[in-house]
């Protein structure tokens, strides 16, 4: 319990202390404009934000992230139960520690509010119920409950379908008698029923979400070994390099039959995780992927590591945390101290190119600027806006337009919503994602209207490629400097876009 308590307190503090990253604040729009599904992901992450903020009544970083903070406490206990089930209490304890030493477990699902937050909760719960059922508890409700949790995982993130791939392989290889019983089919049907709202939404929206993801993954295309290398290096970092090495060692030990553990748990974990990782590795040879996509599978392999580490504890009266796990924990603490300090102070210069030091592209490539300076920008923009309203150049009803979902969501949450104005999209859906729908919900762009545009040097747009055709006048108005620890880290270039002459049709 001390592990859960300490981890929860630390993660809760960071969740309240650090501004949203660009993905997180984008998912805030899922709660602000709820739907049965969304352009890029199923709806569960938005529902979690709604639930823990009481439908955005408590709209702050901490409350929006609260499901991540609390679910990881639950996840720590559930992974302990799985470890106990497949080996013993010591393995469960080691698995719980290892889960909290992973950047994916501790940060991505434990602090940040992302689709992975509910994904990991429901994957762990489903896996535990599946193992219990197939091992020794043949009560049908265990299997049906597993099907429900697996379905909830799938409406958190589509990749959860790999759990059913693993269960299907397990039944076909090790437990064919289950095919003669109705419960495995009913469990699968329950999972499919969970997906019905997502399927209906996609039917009503030309399957745009499925099309978007099918373009991001695929086995065919030009071979790019550098993509694969980048994927593996990213996995190495996201899952804690020491953990990654321990997983390789543990898998070799499995092959050499050096680990004694529950066969049902071992088979289900390996049949779920290895196809998951292998298929995404194949995708990464022709597509640029995000390295955290395989992290759920890699996280489950920590259970194999825990079982392997427990082998050396068999003859000891007291549990001693192995050096490998201790080193992994130390590395996580070190990285977290450096990361939070860097976000707040910028003491490490992450501007690696000459462009990133120029005024126009100041801060480009510094990922920590995703989570810093947004409230500062709002305060400075508000003063500029008030002056232009007083002079009659703009009105209080003039909205902000954006060219991409980032930084549209950041500007919306930290600036536009507090000021009572809208952020509207001025691009196609591939760039705007949900902001294409939000723009329609807000009544769309209006002819002859004036708009604000905030051009972020961290993600600079060449406005001459977008606006001259559509606006009568583009007025450079002011420059906002974002300061961090006495240094200017990036700029916002403020423009007044006067008199929209023509409403563009961006299509898809």
C-alpha positions, -999 to +999 in steps of 0.1 A: +000+000+000+029+024+006+039+020-030+004+030-042+002+059-017+036+074-025+032+070-063-003+086-062+008+116-042+038+123-065+018+119-096-011+140-083+014+168-074+029+168-109-006+166-125-016+198-107+018+215-113+025+211-150+004+226-178-013+203-204+007+188-233-008+193-267-024+158-269-039+161-234-056+195-240-069+182-273-087+154-255-103+180-232-123+189-263-138+154-262-153+163-229-163+198-240-180+184-271-189+148-262-198+123-290-201+086-295-167+087-311-142+112-326-120+117-356-089+102-341-100+080-311-130+063-295-148+083-268-137+068-235-110+093-226-135+122-230-160+104-208-133+100-181-126+137-182-163+144-179-167+120-150-138+132-129-144+169-135-182+165-130-188+175-166-161+202-165-174+218-134-139+215-119-120+223-151-083+222-141-053+202-150-055+182-118-092+172-122-089+166-159-060+143-151-076+128-120-086+095-138-049+090-147-038+096-111-064+073-096-065+046-123-028+040-120-033+034-083-058+007-093-035-006-120-007-010-096-029-032-074-043-052-104-009-059-118+001-071-083-029-095-084-019-108-118+017-113-107+005-131-076-018-153-098+010-163-122+037-168-096+033-156-060+031-125-037+067-116-044+062-116-081+031-094-077+051-069-056+079-068-081+054-063-110+038-034-091+071-017-086+082-023-122+049-008-135+056+024-116+092+025-129+080+027-165+076+062-181+045+048-198+030+035-166+040+063-143+037+093-167+018+086-199-010+066-181-004+079-146-002+117-150-012+126-185-048+123-196-047+102-228-066+073-243-040+051-227-054+060-193-086+039-195-070+015-219-045+002-194-071+000-166-095-021-187-067-043-203-054-052-169-088-060-155-097-080-185-065-100-185-068-107-148-104-121-153-093-141-183-064-157-164-086-165-134-112-181-156-089-203-177-067-212-148-091-225-121-122-204-118-146-216-145-175-195-134-190-180-166-194-146-150-156-143-149-154-148-187-183-124-193-168-098-171-135-102-190-154-096-223-169-064-209-135-051-197-120-060-231-148-041-248-143-010-226-106-012-235-115-012-272-136+019-269-106+035-252-082+027-280-085+004-310-053-015-303-070-033-274-083-057-300-050-075-297-061-089-263-088-108-281-062-119-307-042-133-278-072-150-261-083-165-295-048-180-300-048-193-265-081-211-269-071-225-303-037-238-291-043-248-255-080-249-247-101-260-276-128-274-254-139-238-247-151-236-283-178-261-275-192-238-248-213-206-254-195-183-230-165-174-250-188-164-279-210-144-255-179-127-240-168-117-275-203-105-283-203-083-252-170-067-264-185-061-299-216-045-283-193-020-266-181-010-300-215-004-315-216+034-308-182+038-324-193+018-354-225+038-358-205+071-355-181+060-382-210+049-405-225+084-401-191+100-407-179+081-438-157+058-416-133+087-413-117+075-381-110+041-395-096+057-427-074+080-407-058+051-387-055+028-417-033+055-434-011+056-403-003+019-403+003-007-430+025-034-442+030-021-477+051+008-488+087+018-493+111+001-468+125+026-442+149+009-417+154+043-400+117+042-390+121+008-374+152+019-356+134+050-343+105+029-331+128+006-311+148+034-296+115+051-286+102+020-270+135+017-252+130+052-237+092+051-231+094+018-211+125+026-191+158+014-207+165-009-178+131-024-179+135-030-216+168-049-210+152-069-182+124-079-205+148-092-231+167-112-204+134-126-190+122-136-225+154-155-231+149-172-197+114-182-208+129-198-240+155-216-219+128-228-195+145-210-166+112-195-152+086-215-133+052-198-134+016-204-141+013-218-176-021-202-183-009-167-173+023-172-192+006-183-224-021-156-223+005-128-217+029-140-244+001-146-270-013-112-263+019-092-263+042-108-288+018-105-318+010-070-307+046-059-307+056-079-338+028-065-360+037-029-350+073-036-357+064-047-392+043-015-396+073+006-385+094-006-414+072+014-438+054+040-416+065+064-389+048+053-358+045+066-322+066+045-299+041+044-271+016+025-293+033-008-283+038+002-247+007-017-233+021-049-246+056-042-233+041-033-199+025-067-196+059-083-203+070-068-170+050-096-154+075-120-170+103-100-156+087-101-121+084-138-123+120-141-134+132-119-105+113-139-080+132-171-089+162-157-070+141-150-039+129-186-033+154-194-005+153-161+013+133-154+044+128-117+035+120-101+002+150-081-012+143-058-041+166-070-069+193-046-081+178-044-116+144-032-102+162-008-078+182+007-107+151+010-128+133+029-099+164+052-095+164+060-132+127+069-132+132+092-102+162+109-118+144+114-152+113+128-135+133+153-115+152+164-146+120+165-167+099+186-143+127+210-136+134+214-173+097+221-181+096+248-154+131+264-159+145+253-193+179+249-177+189+225-205+191+242-239+170+220-262+172+244-292+193+222-313+192+241-347+200+276-358+163+281-369+151+273-333+172+303-321+158+327-346+128+349-337+105+333-363+112+297-352+122+304-316+117+272-295+111+249-324+120+213-314+119+220-277+091+196-266+090+210-231+074+242-246+043+221-253+037+223-215+048+258-207+037+294-212+001+291-222-013+310-192+014+336-197+003+340-234-033+344-224-025+373-199-004+391-225-029+386-254-058+398-232-040+432-229-035+434-266-071+425-273-085+449-248-065+478-264-077+469-299-113+467-287-111+501-270-096+516-302-125+501-323-101+480-345-116+448-332-147+438-312-152+415-282-170+390-304-141+385-328-129+349-326-095+332-330-088+310-360-063+281-361-046+262-389-042+229-369-055+210-339-023+220-323-021+247-310-058+252-314-067+232-283-040+249-262-052+283-273-088+273-267-083+259-232-059+285-218-069+316-237-101+316-258-125+299-234-115+321-204-120+352-226-154+340-238-145+336-275-142+307-299-114+289-317-124+281-352-105+260-378-092+273-411-079+242-428-090+207-438-100+179-414-066+162-417-050+192-400-078+202-377-092+168-366-120+175-342-117+212-347-133+207-381-165+195-363-161+221-336-161+249-362-194+236-376-209+234-341-199+270-335-217+282-367-187+281-390-167+310-404-186+341-413-182+363-443-170+399-437-160+389-401-127+398-385-105+372-367-074+369-346-046+346-355-018+336-330+012+322-348+034+302-324+071+303-332+074+268-317+051+256-345+053+284-370+029+287-400+038+307-431+006+327-432+012+339-468+003+303-478-031+305-461-047+339-457-041+364-485-066+349-508-094+351-482-089+382-462-090+418-473-062+428-450-037+410-427-024+433-400+007+423-379-004+436-345+021+426-318+046+400-306+042+381-273+074+369-257+071+338-235+096+340-207+109+311-187+133+316-159+145+350-173+149+338-209+127+343-239+118+307-250+093+314-278+070+340-294+034+344-304+030+367-334-005+383-331-024+391-363-057+408-371-073+392-401-097+418-415-129+411-435-132+375-446-140+379-483-148+342-491-155+312-469-131+285-481-142+249-488-114+228-476-131+194-481-111+165-468 
